[in-house]
Amino acid sequence: MRLNKNRGQLLILFLAVGFFIGIIYENIISRGNVLFSELFQRSNLERYLQTNLIGEKYLWYVIKARMVIFATICILGCCQWKKLYVILCLFVCGFFAGTISVAAVMQLGIKGILLCIAGILPQGIFYVMAYSMLFLYWFRYPESRWNRVKLLFVVSMFLAGIVLEAYVNPALVKLVIKIL
């Protein structure tokens, strides 16, 4: 049991290292040329308030967008270098989270962090659980075996994340933008 706990902590470490390298990249290496600087401009936020994202059309957009990412991750996770792939995927996710956080703070101040949090909630909780199950399985392979319970968990968490992203998240983000 202790070995499994240490492996989970090791995966979080790779995510955190990517996050801090993303912050360092934005603050030191890019020297003000923030990767996502236009994302948090006031005109884009006002335009977001005017859009109607709730509905079946947006749901299908979210399904297509998330399924492409999910399928790509699953296919690449079946390669020979599973552990290296998990480490690389977590590092890249952390890196982009760090760069987006810096862009949000540079454009909106500390309120930008609130907008980032609203952007990933509540669906992010379910996506994290689904991807954590996949990543832990791949990282523990071959000791760990895939079964129907894991499959059902991953699929149900992923589908719950999609539904929440399509129907709850737009209203939450609009509420936060209005507060800003």
ChimeraX attribute file (.defattr): number of C-alpha atoms within 10 A of each C-alpha:
attribute: neighborCount
match mode: 1-to-1
recipient: residues
	/A:1	5
	/A:2	7
	/A:3	8
	/A:4	12
	/A:5	9
	/A:6	11
	/A:7	14
	/A:8	16
	/A:9	12
	/A:10	13
	/A:11	19
	/A:12	16
	/A:13	16
	/A:14	20
	/A:15	21
	/A:16	19
	/A:17	17
	/A:18	25
	/A:19	24
	/A:20	18
	/A:21	18
	/A:22	24
	/A:23	22
	/A:24	16
	/A:25	19
	/A:26	23
	/A:27	17
	/A:28	9
	/A:29	12
	/A:30	11
	/A:31	9
	/A:32	13
	/A:33	11
	/A:34	19
	/A:35	15
	/A:36	17
	/A:37	17
	/A:38	13
	/A:39	14
	/A:40	19
	/A:41	14
	/A:42	14
	/A:43	11
	/A:44	12
	/A:45	16
	/A:46	13
	/A:47	9
	/A:48	15
	/A:49	17
	/A:50	10
	/A:51	10
	/A:52	10
	/A:53	17
	/A:54	15
	/A:55	10
	/A:56	11
	/A:57	10
	/A:58	15
	/A:59	18
	/A:60	13
	/A:61	13
	/A:62	16
	/A:63	17
	/A:64	13
	/A:65	12
	/A:66	17
	/A:67	15
	/A:68	11
	/A:69	11
	/A:70	16
	/A:71	11
	/A:72	11
	/A:73	17
	/A:74	15
	/A:75	10
	/A:76	14
	/A:77	21
	/A:78	11
	/A:79	11
	/A:80	9
	/A:81	12
	/A:82	18
	/A:83	19
	/A:84	12
	/A:85	19
	/A:86	22
	/A:87	19
	/A:88	15
	/A:89	18
	/A:90	20
	/A:91	24
	/A:92	19
	/A:93	16
	/A:94	24
	/A:95	25
	/A:96	19
	/A:97	20
	/A:98	23
	/A:99	24
	/A:100	25
	/A:101	23
	/A:102	25
	/A:103	27
	/A:104	25
	/A:105	18
	/A:106	16
	/A:107	18
	/A:108	17
	/A:109	12
	/A:110	12
	/A:111	16
	/A:112	22
	/A:113	17
	/A:114	18
	/A:115	24
	/A:116	18
	/A:117	15
	/A:118	21
	/A:119	18
	/A:120	15
	/A:121	18
	/A:122	17
	/A:123	22
	/A:124	19
	/A:125	14
	/A:126	20
	/A:127	23
	/A:128	15
	/A:129	16
	/A:130	24
	/A:131	17
	/A:132	15
	/A:133	16
	/A:134	20
	/A:135	24
	/A:136	17
	/A:137	20
	/A:138	24
	/A:139	23
	/A:140	16
	/A:141	13
	/A:142	9
	/A:143	8
	/A:144	11
	/A:145	10
	/A:146	12
	/A:147	8
	/A:148	8
	/A:149	9
	/A:150	15
	/A:151	14
	/A:152	12
	/A:153	14
	/A:154	21
	/A:155	14
	/A:156	15
	/A:157	19
	/A:158	25
	/A:159	19
	/A:160	18
	/A:161	26
	/A:162	25
	/A:163	15
	/A:164	18
	/A:165	24
	/A:166	23
	/A:167	16
	/A:168	16
	/A:169	23
	/A:170	20
	/A:171	17
	/A:172	17
	/A:173	22
	/A:174	20
	/A:175	14
	/A:176	18
	/A:177	19
	/A:178	10
	/A:179	9
	/A:180	13
